[in-house]
Amino acid sequence: METERRAEVRAALMAYIATWNSGDVGKLVYHWDRNLQDPIYVAEESDPFVGWAAIEAYWAALTGADILLEVGPIEYSDLSGELTATVYALRWRILLPDHPYWTTPVGGHVRVSAIFAKRNEAWKIIHYVEAPLAIAAQVKKWLVLEGST
């Protein structure tokens, strides 16, 4: 059964995803705790971004992109105080207009671990990590889905 706390965290997560899907990457910061001095954001395709300058530069590079994110089932772990960790599957697709090489959408699946903290009655992200499956694990999953094992 989903608690009120977890429903609030889920709503905060889904609002963050909706902001990504809107393409308005400049508003992603509103879903984060801006009081953090050195937040950490790990996208699957890059080295970790530490600090606001690095994270906001990453987001700004995606301005104008056509982005679609879909969240799978969410698992929760209520930590001490008003902290909740989440783990979920994320399916993503992105089209970068005017990119010299990627002229069609690219996409994939990752696992995400995000930690939310309650700040002034709102749940905010304080830590975010994308973790793709190892290629061997992906192949095994595809074989199972196709009935080959």
C-alpha positions in Angstrom: 0.0 0.0 0.0 1.3 3.4 -0.9 1.6 5.8 2.0 0.8 9.5 1.8 4.6 10.2 2.0 5.3 7.9 -1.0 2.4 9.3 -3.0 3.9 12.8 -2.5 7.3 11.6 -3.6 5.8 9.8 -6.6 4.0 13.1 -7.5 7.3 15.0 -7.2 9.1 12.5 -9.4 6.3 12.5 -12.0 6.4 16.4 -12.1 10.1 16.2 -12.7 9.5 13.7 -15.6 6.8 16.0 -17.0 9.2 18.9 -17.0 11.8 16.8 -19.0 9.0 15.8 -21.4 7.9 19.4 -21.9 11.4 20.2 -23.2 11.7 23.2 -20.8 15.0 22.0 -19.4 15.5 25.4 -17.7 12.8 24.5 -15.2 14.4 21.2 -14.1 16.2 23.0 -11.3 12.9 23.7 -9.6 12.6 20.0 -8.7 15.9 20.1 -6.9 17.0 21.4 -3.5 18.7 24.6 -4.5 20.3 24.9 -1.1 22.7 22.0 -1.8 26.2 23.3 -2.3 27.4 20.4 -4.5 24.6 18.2 -5.8 25.5 15.1 -7.7 23.9 14.1 -11.0 25.1 11.0 -12.9 23.7 10.6 -16.4 24.5 7.3 -18.0 26.4 8.8 -20.9 28.8 10.9 -19.0 31.1 11.3 -16.0 29.3 12.6 -12.9 28.3 16.2 -12.7 29.0 17.8 -9.3 27.8 21.2 -8.5 25.2 23.5 -10.0 27.4 24.9 -12.8 28.1 21.4 -14.2 24.5 20.2 -13.9 23.0 23.3 -15.4 25.5 23.2 -18.3 24.4 19.6 -19.0 20.8 20.5 -19.0 21.4 23.6 -21.1 23.0 21.5 -23.8 19.7 19.7 -24.2 17.7 22.9 -24.9 15.5 22.3 -28.0 15.8 18.5 -27.8 12.7 16.4 -28.3 12.7 14.3 -25.1 10.4 11.5 -24.0 10.9 9.8 -20.6 8.7 7.0 -19.2 9.0 5.7 -15.7 8.5 2.0 -14.7 7.4 0.8 -11.3 8.9 2.8 -8.5 10.4 1.2 -5.3 10.8 3.3 -2.2 13.0 3.3 0.9 12.0 5.8 3.6 15.3 6.9 5.1 15.8 8.8 8.4 14.0 12.1 8.8 12.3 13.4 5.7 14.4 11.5 3.1 13.1 8.9 0.7 15.2 7.0 -1.8 13.6 5.8 -5.0 14.6 3.2 -7.6 12.9 2.9 -10.9 13.3 1.9 -14.5 13.5 4.8 -17.0 12.8 4.4 -20.7 14.2 7.4 -22.6 14.1 8.7 -26.2 15.7 11.9 -27.5 16.0 13.6 -30.8 18.6 16.4 -31.0 17.7 18.8 -33.8 20.6 19.9 -36.0 23.0 17.3 -34.5 25.6 16.4 -37.1 25.4 12.6 -36.5 22.2 11.7 -34.7 19.5 12.6 -37.3 17.0 10.1 -35.9 15.9 9.6 -32.3 18.1 7.5 -30.0 17.0 5.9 -26.7 17.4 3.2 -24.2 16.6 1.9 -20.7 18.3 2.7 -17.5 17.8 2.1 -13.8 17.6 5.3 -11.7 18.3 5.9 -8.0 17.0 9.3 -6.9 16.9 10.6 -3.3 14.2 13.1 -2.3 14.2 15.4 0.7 11.2 17.3 2.1 12.0 21.0 2.0 9.3 23.5 3.0 6.5 21.1 2.4 7.8 20.1 -1.1 9.8 17.0 -2.0 13.0 17.9 -3.8 15.7 15.8 -5.5 19.0 15.9 -3.7 20.9 13.0 -5.5 20.4 11.4 -8.9 22.1 8.4 -10.6 21.3 6.6 -13.8 22.7 3.0 -14.0 22.4 1.1 -17.3 22.5 -2.7 -17.2 25.8 -4.3 -18.3 25.6 -5.4 -21.9 25.7 -9.1 -20.9 22.7 -8.6 -18.6 20.8 -6.7 -21.3 21.4 -9.6 -23.8 20.2 -12.2 -21.2 17.1 -10.1 -20.6 16.4 -9.9 -24.4 16.8 -13.6 -24.8 14.4 -14.3 -21.9 11.9 -11.9 -23.4 12.2 -13.7 -26.8 11.8 -17.2 -25.2 15.3 -18.2 -26.3 16.5 -19.5 -22.9 
